[in-house]
C-alpha cells in the first residue's frame, strides 16, 4: 500500500461511504451531508454572539453518537459534522464582531478593532467581504500545510520543545500579549494577572480546592465558558448599553449605521491585503502546530505584525489600525482561520489538542473507537491496510470539502449578513445577552454558571470603563491551566529543580525575551510622542 493508495481510500471513504439518499441515481454519502450540515450550523453559531463553535460541538457530540452509534462507520460522519462546525464558526465569528462590536468568539475580538469602525463609516459589507476573503485564504493555506506536513512538522516541534521550553514559551506569549495588546504594560499585566487568578481558583492537583474560600460553588473552578463569554460578550453588552444610554441622553437619538459608497472588494484591494494575509497565515499555521496555544494568540500576533507593517506602508489618507483599516481585519481573520487546519497536526500526530475545538474531535474518536490520534496514525503499512491512516485522509478530505464550502456558501452568507446592520442596537443587545446566558446554561446546566457569567460580565465592563483590555485576561485564563501543567511536569522532569526555567538554555532564552518585551515596551510607552 503506497501513499497514493491511502489518499484514494480516504477520499472514497467520504464520497462512497454509506449513502443517505440519491439524486438522479447518484448516491450522496451521509458524510458529505453531515459536513454540509455541520458547516451551516457552524456559520449560524459563529455569527451568534455567545454560541461559539466549541459550544455547538459540545452540544452536538452526544446527539451524534446517539444517532450513529459506536460503529467504525460512525467515525467520518460524526467527525465530519464537527469539522464542519469548526470551519463554519471560524468564518461566522467575524459577523457580530464587525456589525455589532461584539466578538462571536474570543479570537474575533481583534476583528472588532477595525471591523466596527468600518461599520460606523458605512462600510459594513466591504468589511465582511474582507473578512471572508482573508478567512478563506488563511484556512486554505493551513489545510495545505496540514496535508503535506502533518507527519513531520509535529514531530519536529516535539523534538525541539521540551517541557521547560514549552513553559517558557507560554510565559513569553502571556508577556507579549500583556504588554503589546493591554494598552500599557501595567494595565496589560493587571489583566493577565486577573486571568491567571481566575483560572487557578478551585483547580490544581491538591486534595483541597485552591482559593475556594470553603465555598462549594468555587471548588470546581470557573467554567471556561462563563469567564470567556462573560468578560468578552456580557461585558461588551453592558458597556454598549451604557454608551447607548449616554448617547440617547446627550443627543436624544440613537445612532444608525447605513451603507455608504462602494462596498465591493476590488482587485486593488486584494493586492493591498495579500501581504497581510500571507504573513498572518504563516503565523497562524505555525501557532496552530504548537499544542495548547490556539487561535486567540494567532489572531493577536497576526494583528500586531500587520500593525507594524501598516505603520511603515500606510497612505497619508488611510485610517490607522484600530480606526477602520481593512488591513487589520485581513490580518486578524487570516491568522485565526489558518489555525484550524494546522491545529490538527498535533491532534493527529501526537493526540494533543491545540484548542477547544480539537478537544471534541479527540473526544469523538475516543468515544466511538477505532481511531486513536497519535504517532500510529501515520504508520504506512505495505502488507495490510492501516484503517487509522484511511480515516486520517478521510478527515483531510472532509476539511477540504468544508474549505470549498467556505469559499462558496461562506461568501454568500457573509454578503447577506450585511442586512443585520438594520436591526436597532437597543433591540439586539438584550437578545445577545439572553442568547449568551442561554448558551452558558445549556453547556453547564447549573445556575451557578449564570451567576459566574454575570460576575465576569461586570468585571469586563469595569475593565473597559478604566481602559484595560480584556483580551490578556481571556488568553491568560485559557492558557493558565496549560501553563501550570507544563510547569509541574517540567519541575518533576528536572528532578525538582526550582530554577528549571533558567538552567535550561532554551527556556532561559525565552524567559529573557519575555523580560525584554516587558522592559522595552514600558520604556517605549513612557517616551513622549
C-alpha positions as CSV (number, residue, x, y, z in Angstrom):
1,X,0.0,0.0,0.0
2,X,1.5,3.3,-1.1
3,X,0.7,6.8,-0.1
4,X,-1.5,7.4,-3.1
5,X,-3.5,4.3,-2.3
6,X,-4.2,5.6,1.2
7,X,-5.2,9.0,-0.2
8,X,-7.6,7.4,-2.7
9,X,-9.1,5.2,0.0
10,X,-9.6,8.3,2.3
11,X,-11.4,10.1,-0.5
12,X,-13.5,7.1,-1.3
13,X,-14.5,6.7,2.4
14,X,-16.0,10.2,2.3
15,X,-17.7,10.1,-1.2
16,X,-18.6,6.4,-1.4
17,X,-19.5,5.7,2.2
18,X,-23.0,4.7,3.4
19,X,-25.5,6.6,1.3
20,X,-28.1,8.8,2.9
21,X,-30.1,9.4,-0.3
22,X,-29.6,9.7,-4.1
23,X,-30.1,12.4,-6.7
24,X,-30.7,11.3,-10.3
25,X,-29.3,7.9,-9.5
26,X,-26.2,9.4,-7.8
27,X,-25.8,8.3,-4.2
28,X,-25.0,11.0,-1.7
29,X,-23.0,9.7,1.2
30,X,-24.0,10.5,4.8
31,X,-20.5,12.0,5.5
32,X,-21.0,14.7,2.7
33,X,-24.4,15.6,4.1
34,X,-23.0,15.8,7.7
35,X,-20.1,18.1,6.6
36,X,-22.5,20.4,4.9
37,X,-24.9,20.4,7.9
38,X,-22.1,21.0,10.3
39,X,-20.8,23.9,8.2
40,X,-24.2,25.6,8.2
41,X,-24.5,25.0,11.9
42,X,-21.1,26.4,12.5
43,X,-21.8,29.6,10.5
44,X,-25.0,30.1,12.5
45,X,-23.4,29.7,15.9
46,X,-20.3,31.6,14.9
47,X,-22.4,34.6,13.8
48,X,-24.4,34.5,17.1
49,X,-22.6,36.1,20.0
50,X,-22.4,33.6,22.8
51,X,-22.7,30.5,20.7
52,X,-19.1,29.7,19.7
53,X,-18.0,26.6,17.7
54,X,-16.9,24.6,20.8
55,X,-20.3,25.2,22.4
56,X,-22.1,23.8,19.4
57,X,-19.6,20.9,19.2
58,X,-20.2,20.1,22.8
59,X,-24.0,20.0,22.3
60,X,-23.8,18.1,19.0
61,X,-21.4,15.3,20.0
62,X,-23.6,13.3,22.4
63,X,-26.6,13.7,20.0
64,X,-24.5,12.5,17.0
65,X,-23.2,9.5,18.9
66,X,-26.7,8.5,20.0
67,X,-27.8,8.7,16.3
68,X,-24.8,6.9,14.7
69,X,-23.8,4.6,17.5
70,X,-20.3,3.3,18.2
71,X,-19.5,1.5,14.9
72,X,-16.5,2.3,12.7
73,X,-18.9,3.7,10.1
74,X,-19.8,6.5,12.5
75,X,-16.3,8.0,12.7
76,X,-16.3,10.0,9.5
77,X,-19.9,11.3,9.7
78,X,-19.6,12.4,13.3
79,X,-16.1,13.9,12.9
80,X,-17.2,15.4,9.5
81,X,-20.0,17.3,11.2
82,X,-17.7,18.5,14.0
83,X,-15.1,19.7,11.4
84,X,-18.0,21.5,9.5
85,X,-18.9,23.3,12.7
86,X,-15.3,24.2,13.4
87,X,-14.8,25.7,9.8
88,X,-18.2,27.5,9.7
89,X,-17.8,29.0,13.2
90,X,-14.4,30.4,12.3
91,X,-15.8,32.4,9.4
92,X,-19.1,33.3,11.1
93,X,-17.4,34.7,14.2
94,X,-16.4,37.8,12.2
95,X,-20.1,38.8,11.6
96,X,-21.1,40.1,15.1
97,X,-17.6,41.5,15.6
98,X,-17.9,43.7,12.5
99,X,-21.5,44.6,12.7
100,X,-22.1,45.0,16.4
101,X,-18.7,45.3,18.1
102,X,-19.4,42.0,19.8
103,X,-17.0,39.1,19.1
104,X,-18.8,35.8,18.4
105,X,-15.6,34.0,19.5
106,X,-12.6,35.1,21.6
107,X,-10.3,35.2,18.6
108,X,-12.7,37.6,16.8
109,X,-12.0,40.2,19.5
110,X,-9.2,41.7,17.4
111,X,-11.6,41.9,14.4
112,X,-13.8,44.4,16.3
113,X,-10.9,46.9,16.5
114,X,-11.2,47.7,12.8
115,X,-14.4,46.0,11.7
116,X,-16.8,48.0,13.8
117,X,-15.2,51.4,12.9
118,X,-15.7,50.4,9.2
119,X,-19.3,49.7,10.0
120,X,-19.7,53.1,11.6
121,X,-18.3,54.6,8.4
122,X,-20.9,52.8,6.3
123,X,-18.5,50.1,5.0
124,X,-20.0,47.1,6.8
125,X,-20.5,44.9,3.7
126,X,-17.0,45.7,2.5
127,X,-15.6,44.8,5.9
128,X,-17.5,41.5,5.7
129,X,-16.1,40.8,2.3
130,X,-12.5,41.5,3.5
131,X,-13.1,39.1,6.5
132,X,-14.4,36.4,4.3
133,X,-11.6,36.6,1.7
134,X,-8.9,36.6,4.4
135,X,-10.5,33.9,6.4
136,X,-11.0,31.5,3.5
137,X,-7.4,32.2,2.2
138,X,-5.8,31.5,5.6
139,X,-7.9,28.4,6.0
140,X,-6.9,27.1,2.6
141,X,-3.2,27.7,3.3
142,X,-3.4,26.0,6.6
143,X,-5.2,22.9,5.2
144,X,-2.5,22.5,2.5
145,X,0.2,22.6,5.2
146,X,-1.7,20.1,7.3
147,X,-2.0,17.6,4.5
148,X,1.7,17.9,3.4
149,X,3.4,18.3,6.8
150,X,1.3,16.5,9.4
151,X,3.6,13.5,9.8
152,X,6.7,15.7,10.0
153,X,6.1,19.1,11.5
154,X,4.5,17.9,14.8
155,X,7.4,15.5,15.4
156,X,9.9,18.3,14.8
157,X,8.1,20.6,17.3
158,X,8.0,17.8,19.9
159,X,11.7,17.1,19.3
160,X,12.9,20.7,19.8
161,X,10.5,21.9,22.5
162,X,10.9,20.1,25.8
163,X,8.8,20.8,28.9
164,X,10.9,23.7,30.2
165,X,10.9,25.4,26.8
166,X,7.1,24.9,26.5
167,X,6.6,26.5,29.9
168,X,8.8,29.5,29.0
169,X,7.1,29.8,25.6
170,X,3.7,30.2,27.3
171,X,5.2,32.8,29.7
172,X,6.7,34.7,26.7
173,X,3.3,34.6,25.0
174,X,1.5,36.0,28.0
175,X,4.1,38.7,28.4
176,X,3.9,39.7,24.8
177,X,0.1,39.8,24.9
178,X,0.0,41.8,28.1
179,X,2.4,44.5,27.0
180,X,1.6,44.9,23.4
181,X,-2.2,44.5,23.4
182,X,-3.0,45.5,27.0
183,X,-2.9,49.3,26.3
184,X,0.1,49.7,28.6
185,X,2.4,47.3,30.2
186,X,0.9,47.9,33.7
187,X,-2.7,47.5,32.6
188,X,-1.9,44.5,30.4
189,X,-0.1,42.8,33.3
190,X,-3.0,43.5,35.6
191,X,-5.4,42.0,33.1
192,X,-3.2,39.0,32.7
193,X,-2.8,38.6,36.4
194,X,-6.6,38.6,36.9
195,X,-7.0,36.0,34.2
196,X,-4.4,33.7,35.9
197,X,-6.0,34.2,39.3
198,X,-9.4,33.3,38.0
199,X,-8.0,30.2,36.2
200,X,-6.4,28.9,39.3
201,X,-9.5,29.2,41.6
202,X,-10.7,25.7,42.6
203,X,-8.1,23.9,40.4
204,X,-4.7,22.3,40.9
205,X,-3.6,18.8,42.0
206,X,-4.2,19.2,45.7
207,X,-6.9,17.4,47.6
208,X,-8.3,20.7,48.9
209,X,-9.7,23.0,46.3
210,X,-7.4,26.0,45.9
211,X,-8.6,29.6,46.6
212,X,-12.2,28.4,47.0
213,X,-12.6,30.0,50.5
214,X,-14.6,27.0,51.6
215,X,-17.4,27.7,49.0
216,X,-18.7,24.5,47.3
217,X,-19.7,26.6,44.2
218,X,-16.0,27.6,43.8
219,X,-14.5,24.2,44.5
220,X,-14.7,23.1,40.8
221,X,-13.4,26.3,39.5
222,X,-14.9,28.7,36.9
223,X,-16.0,27.0,33.7
224,X,-14.2,28.4,30.7
225,X,-17.5,29.5,29.0
226,X,-18.5,31.6,32.0
227,X,-15.2,33.5,32.1
228,X,-14.6,34.0,28.4
229,X,-18.2,34.8,27.4
230,X,-18.8,36.8,30.5
231,X,-15.8,39.1,30.1
232,X,-15.9,39.4,26.3
233,X,-19.6,39.4,25.4
234,X,-21.6,40.3,28.5
235,X,-19.0,42.9,29.5
236,X,-19.2,44.4,25.9
237,X,-23.0,44.3,26.0
238,X,-23.1,46.2,29.3
239,X,-20.7,48.8,28.1
240,X,-22.6,49.2,24.8
241,X,-25.9,49.6,26.7
242,X,-24.3,52.3,28.8
243,X,-22.9,54.1,25.7
244,X,-26.4,53.9,24.1
245,X,-27.9,55.4,27.2
246,X,-25.4,58.2,27.2
247,X,-25.9,59.0,23.5
248,X,-29.6,58.9,23.9
249,X,-29.4,61.3,26.9
250,X,-27.0,63.7,25.2
251,X,-28.5,63.8,21.7
252,X,-32.0,62.4,22.2
253,X,-31.5,59.9,19.3
254,X,-29.8,56.5,18.9
255,X,-27.1,56.1,16.2
256,X,-27.8,54.3,13.0
257,X,-25.2,53.0,10.6
258,X,-26.1,53.0,6.9
259,X,-24.1,51.6,4.0
260,X,-22.2,54.3,2.1
261,X,-20.2,54.2,-1.1
262,X,-18.7,51.2,-2.9
263,X,-19.0,48.0,-0.9
264,X,-17.2,45.7,-3.4
265,X,-13.8,44.1,-2.9
266,X,-11.8,45.1,-6.0
267,X,-8.5,43.8,-7.4
268,X,-6.5,46.7,-6.0
269,X,-8.0,46.0,-2.5
270,X,-7.0,42.3,-2.8
271,X,-3.4,43.2,-3.9
272,X,-3.1,45.6,-0.9
273,X,-4.4,42.9,1.5
274,X,-2.4,39.9,0.3
275,X,0.9,40.7,2.2
276,X,-1.1,41.0,5.5
277,X,-3.0,37.8,4.7
278,X,0.2,35.9,3.8
279,X,2.1,36.9,7.0
280,X,-0.9,36.1,9.2
281,X,-1.5,32.7,7.5
282,X,2.1,31.8,8.2
283,X,1.8,32.9,11.9
284,X,-1.5,31.1,12.4
285,X,-0.2,27.9,10.8
286,X,2.9,27.9,13.0
287,X,1.0,28.6,16.2
288,X,-1.7,26.0,15.2
289,X,1.1,23.4,15.1
290,X,2.1,24.2,18.7
291,X,-0.1,22.2,21.1
292,X,-2.1,24.3,23.5
293,X,-1.6,27.7,22.1
294,X,-4.7,28.3,20.0
295,X,-6.3,30.8,17.6
296,X,-6.6,33.7,20.1
297,X,-2.9,34.1,20.3
298,X,-2.6,33.7,16.5
299,X,-5.1,36.5,15.9
300,X,-3.3,38.8,18.3
301,X,0.1,38.2,16.8
302,X,-1.2,38.5,13.3
303,X,-2.8,41.8,14.1
304,X,0.4,43.1,15.9
305,X,2.7,42.1,13.0
306,X,0.3,43.6,10.5
307,X,0.1,46.8,12.5
308,X,3.9,47.3,12.4
309,X,4.0,46.8,8.7
310,X,1.0,49.1,8.2
311,X,2.7,51.9,10.1
312,X,5.6,51.8,7.5
313,X,3.4,51.4,4.4
314,X,0.3,53.5,5.3
315,X,-1.0,56.0,2.8
316,X,-1.5,59.5,4.2
317,X,-5.2,59.4,3.8
318,X,-5.7,55.9,5.1
319,X,-7.1,55.2,8.6
320,X,-4.9,54.0,11.4
321,X,-5.1,50.4,12.8
322,X,-7.9,50.4,15.2
323,X,-9.8,53.1,13.4
324,X,-11.2,51.1,10.5
325,X,-8.3,49.8,8.5
326,X,-9.3,46.9,6.2
327,X,-5.8,45.5,6.6
328,X,-6.4,45.0,10.3
329,X,-9.4,42.8,9.6
330,X,-7.5,40.8,7.0
331,X,-4.5,40.3,9.3
332,X,-6.7,39.0,12.2
333,X,-9.1,36.8,10.2
334,X,-6.3,35.1,8.2
335,X,-4.4,34.3,11.4
336,X,-7.2,32.9,13.4
337,X,-8.6,30.9,10.4
338,X,-5.2,29.4,9.5
339,X,-5.0,27.8,13.0
340,X,-7.9,25.4,12.3
341,X,-6.1,23.3,9.8
342,X,-2.7,23.3,11.4
343,X,-4.3,22.6,14.8
344,X,-4.9,19.0,13.6
345,X,-1.2,18.5,13.2
346,X,-0.6,17.9,17.0
347,X,-4.1,16.3,17.3
348,X,-3.4,13.6,14.6
349,X,0.3,13.2,15.2
350,X,0.5,13.5,19.0
351,X,-3.0,13.2,20.3
352,X,-2.7,16.7,21.9
353,X,-5.4,19.3,21.3
354,X,-4.3,22.7,20.4
355,X,-7.6,24.5,21.1
356,X,-11.1,23.8,22.4
357,X,-12.5,22.7,19.1
358,X,-9.8,20.0,18.8
359,X,-10.7,18.6,22.2
360,X,-14.1,17.5,20.8
361,X,-12.5,15.8,17.8
362,X,-10.4,13.7,20.2
363,X,-13.3,13.1,22.4
364,X,-15.3,11.9,19.4
365,X,-12.5,9.5,18.4
366,X,-12.2,8.1,21.9
367,X,-16.0,7.7,22.4
368,X,-16.6,5.9,19.1
369,X,-13.3,3.9,19.0
370,X,-11.4,2.6,16.0
371,X,-9.2,5.7,15.7
372,X,-6.5,6.7,18.2
373,X,-4.9,10.0,17.4
374,X,-1.1,9.7,17.8
375,X,2.1,8.6,16.0
376,X,0.5,5.3,15.0
377,X,-1.9,7.1,12.7
378,X,0.8,7.8,10.1
379,X,2.1,4.3,10.0
380,X,2.3,3.4,6.3
381,X,1.9,-0.4,6.1
382,X,2.5,-2.3,2.9
383,X,1.3,-5.8,3.8
384,X,-2.0,-4.7,5.3
385,X,-4.3,-1.7,5.5
386,X,-3.9,0.8,8.4
387,X,-7.5,1.8,8.9
388,X,-6.5,4.8,11.1
389,X,-4.5,6.2,8.2
390,X,-7.5,5.9,5.9
391,X,-9.6,7.8,8.5
392,X,-6.9,10.4,8.7
393,X,-7.0,11.0,4.9
394,X,-10.8,10.9,5.1
395,X,-10.6,13.8,7.6
396,X,-8.3,15.7,5.3
397,X,-10.9,15.3,2.6
398,X,-13.6,16.5,4.9
399,X,-11.6,19.6,5.7
400,X,-11.0,20.4,2.0
401,X,-14.7,20.0,1.3
402,X,-15.5,22.3,4.2
403,X,-12.9,24.7,2.9
404,X,-14.6,24.7,-0.5
405,X,-17.9,25.5,1.2
406,X,-16.1,28.4,2.9
407,X,-15.3,29.9,-0.5
408,X,-18.8,29.4,-1.9
409,X,-21.5,29.2,0.7
410,X,-19.5,31.2,3.2
411,X,-19.2,34.1,0.7
412,X,-22.9,34.2,0.0
413,X,-23.5,34.1,3.8
414,X,-21.1,37.0,4.5
415,X,-22.6,39.2,1.8
416,X,-26.2,38.5,3.1
417,X,-25.3,39.3,6.7
418,X,-24.9,43.0,5.9
419,X,-28.7,43.4,6.3
420,X,-28.3,42.6,10.0
421,X,-27.0,46.1,10.5
422,X,-30.5,47.4,10.1
423,X,-31.6,45.8,13.4
424,X,-31.7,48.5,16.1
425,X,-29.0,48.0,18.6
426,X,-31.2,48.6,21.6
427,X,-33.3,45.7,20.5
428,X,-30.3,43.5,19.5
429,X,-28.2,43.8,22.6
430,X,-30.7,42.4,25.1
431,X,-31.2,39.5,22.7
432,X,-27.5,38.9,22.6
433,X,-27.4,38.9,26.4
434,X,-30.2,36.4,26.6
435,X,-28.6,34.1,24.0
436,X,-25.2,34.2,25.8
437,X,-26.7,33.3,29.1
438,X,-28.8,30.5,27.5
439,X,-25.7,29.1,25.8
440,X,-23.8,29.1,29.1
441,X,-26.6,27.3,30.9
442,X,-27.0,24.8,28.1
443,X,-23.3,24.0,28.4
444,X,-23.0,24.0,32.2
445,X,-26.6,23.2,33.3
446,X,-26.2,24.7,36.7
447,X,-27.5,28.1,38.0
448,X,-24.0,29.0,39.5
449,X,-22.7,29.3,35.9
450,X,-25.2,32.1,35.2
451,X,-24.0,34.0,38.3
452,X,-20.4,33.4,37.4
453,X,-21.0,34.7,33.9
454,X,-22.8,37.8,35.2
455,X,-19.9,38.4,37.6
456,X,-17.3,38.2,34.9
457,X,-19.6,40.4,32.7
458,X,-19.4,43.1,35.4
459,X,-15.6,42.6,35.6
460,X,-15.4,43.0,31.8
461,X,-17.5,46.2,32.0
462,X,-15.3,47.6,34.7
463,X,-12.1,46.8,32.7
464,X,-13.5,48.6,29.7
465,X,-14.5,51.5,31.9
466,X,-10.9,52.0,33.1
467,X,-9.4,51.3,29.6
468,X,-8.0,47.9,30.5
469,X,-8.2,45.4,27.6
470,X,-10.0,42.2,28.4
471,X,-8.0,40.2,25.9
472,X,-5.0,39.5,28.1
473,X,-7.4,38.3,30.8
474,X,-9.1,35.9,28.3
475,X,-5.8,34.5,27.0
476,X,-4.4,34.1,30.5
477,X,-7.5,32.3,31.6
478,X,-7.3,29.9,28.6
479,X,-3.6,29.2,28.9
480,X,-3.4,29.2,32.7
481,X,-4.2,25.5,33.1
482,X,-1.7,24.5,30.4
483,X,1.0,26.8,31.9
484,X,0.6,25.1,35.3
485,X,0.5,21.6,33.9
486,X,3.7,22.2,31.9
487,X,5.4,23.8,34.9
488,X,4.5,20.9,37.2
489,X,5.7,18.4,34.6
490,X,8.9,20.3,33.9
491,X,9.6,20.6,37.7
492,X,9.2,16.9,38.1
493,X,11.2,16.0,35.0
494,X,14.2,18.2,36.1
495,X,14.4,16.4,39.5
496,X,12.6,19.1,41.5
497,X,14.8,22.0,40.2
498,X,13.1,25.2,41.1
499,X,15.3,27.1,38.6
500,X,14.5,24.9,35.6
501,X,13.3,28.0,33.6
502,X,16.8,29.5,33.9
503,X,19.1,26.5,34.0
504,X,17.8,25.1,30.7
505,X,19.4,27.2,27.8
506,X,16.3,27.2,25.6
507,X,14.0,28.2,28.4
508,X,16.4,30.8,29.7
509,X,16.5,32.5,26.3
510,X,12.7,32.6,26.1
511,X,12.5,34.0,29.6
512,X,15.0,36.7,28.8
513,X,12.9,37.5,25.8
514,X,9.8,37.8,28.0
515,X,11.6,40.2,30.3
516,X,12.9,42.2,27.4
517,X,9.4,42.6,25.9
518,X,8.1,44.0,29.2
519,X,11.0,46.4,29.8
520,X,11.3,47.7,26.2
521,X,7.5,48.1,25.8
522,X,7.3,50.0,29.1
523,X,10.1,52.4,28.1
524,X,8.6,53.0,24.6
525,X,5.2,53.9,26.2
526,X,7.0,56.3,28.6
527,X,8.7,58.1,25.7
528,X,7.0,61.3,24.6
529,X,5.2,61.1,21.3
